[in-house]
Amino acid sequence: MRSAPNDVIAFHSGYPDRELLPERLVRAALARASRGDAALSRPPAAGVPELQSWFAHELRTATPAGFAPPTPSDVVVVPGSQSGLSSVFRALAGGSQPVLMESPTYWGAILAASHAGADVVPVPSGPDGPDPVELARAFEETGARLFYAQPNYANPTGAQWSHQRGEEVLEIVRRHGAFLIEDDWAHDFGISTSAVPLAAREDSGHVIYLRSLTKSVSPAIRVAAVIVRGPARDRILTDRGAESMYVSGVMQAAALDTVTQPGWQTHLRALRHQLQSRRDLLAASLRQHAPQVHVAHVPHGGLNLWARLPDGTEVDRFVRECESAGVIIAAGSEWFPAEPAGPFVRLNYAGPNPGAFEEGARVLGSILGDRPNAR
Ligand SMILES: Cc1ncc(COP(=O)(O)O)c(C=O)c1O
């Protein structure tokens, strides 16, 4: 992750700015954790039982009648979902096995799977999620047993799958005896909708669910969960043991304390409004000052706008020119497992200083100059 000097306009970060974090709750939680048993003891490998219960309970509240709810023992606490993803891929996809991924998708998942030795196979995905026909074909052609996806507010596109699309994908995954690795990275970042985990609607062990608190509680409290029903859980836990044995109990206690305070819900409600005004401000600034930058889908949640530049734009050069002019953006190519589908950039609206968004858009517009609109 790159840091940015104070005088630049930063649209590149993946993590929300400090003013969007529950700072008072986090400081109080850390102070309490430092005074409690957690400061001097070693927690169980799968996590502090009360935190396992909290994660299971959260998913249980989304579970419709007729489905078996997850239990605390299905939960493995991990130090951030990046680490969880690495474990999942190492445990289930090592040795050149194919792993299907939406394209574009989170670069960290591409990296983790590649490092585990897996062979990443892209499946095109748009604002409604992957095309079920393409997904089924990819399973058939590759014999893959894993599909990594983000059904809610995907990074980078912001896509949220409909109920129907989720059902279609689950049906395909079950039919191929495979796992859906559901990365619910933006669970707390709903704006005009809320995140609905697919894992709540699948109780036969075909979904491996990742739920992170890193971005919404604090990047310094690096706690997430992998929730799996069935034998895959033991393989993932074995990998956790090999990797790091356990997650600091102080961090787990502080995370649990933060999300169980009444102030947490108040914070999430305020966050929804803050993200909405930041998202709308950036989208409006682009429309007004950089009409060459096309945002096809304004997302219902998440932290990013996924924008297409005019055809023929050399993205890396554009990114460098923006940086020289004091605006840092992320080249879209990082999010494609194979060839980029076009000249894209990702613009994060949760970074510092939204007062500078308009100026940032002006810079993008003037660098693109009189190139035709990307519509
Ligand atoms: C889609 C997605 N998954 C996982 C992660 C990693 O999250 P964590 O901070 O919990 O490791 C990120 C971070 O940017 C992300 O965007």
The ligand as an SDF file (V2000), in Angstrom:
LIG
                    3D

 16 16  0  0  0  0  0  0  0  0999 V2000
  -11.8650   -7.4880   -1.7050 C   0  0  0  0  0  0  0  0  0  0  0  0
  -10.8840   -7.4770   -0.5940 C   0  0  0  0  0  0  0  0  0  0  0  0
  -10.6770   -8.5820    0.1110 N   0  0  0  0  0  0  0  0  0  0  0  0
   -9.7860   -8.6190    1.1150 C   0  0  0  0  0  0  0  0  0  0  0  0
   -9.0340   -7.5190    1.4490 C   0  0  0  0  0  0  0  0  0  0  0  0
   -8.0470   -7.6250    2.5680 C   0  0  0  0  0  0  0  0  0  0  0  0
   -8.6360   -7.1600    3.7220 O   0  0  0  0  0  0  0  0  0  0  0  0
   -7.9860   -7.2230    5.1430 P   0  0  0  0  0  0  0  0  0  0  0  0
   -7.5850   -5.8250    5.4540 O   0  0  0  0  0  0  0  0  0  0  0  0
   -9.0360   -7.7580    6.0450 O   0  0  0  0  0  0  0  0  0  0  0  0
   -6.8010   -8.1420    5.0650 O   0  0  0  0  0  0  0  0  0  0  0  0
   -9.2060   -6.3320    0.7400 C   0  0  0  0  0  0  0  0  0  0  0  0
   -8.3860   -5.1490    1.0520 C   0  0  0  0  0  0  0  0  0  0  0  0
   -8.3120   -4.2110    0.3110 O   0  0  0  0  0  0  0  0  0  0  0  0
  -10.1590   -6.3050   -0.3030 C   0  0  0  0  0  0  0  0  0  0  0  0
  -10.3720   -5.1950   -1.0190 O   0  0  0  0  0  0  0  0  0  0  0  0
  1  2  1  0
  2  3  1  0
  2 15  2  0
  3  4  2  0
  4  5  1  0
  5  6  1  0
  5 12  2  0
  6  7  1  0
  7  8  1  0
  8  9  2  0
  8 10  1  0
  8 11  1  0
 12 13  1  0
 12 15  1  0
 13 14  2  0
 15 16  1  0
M  END
$$$$
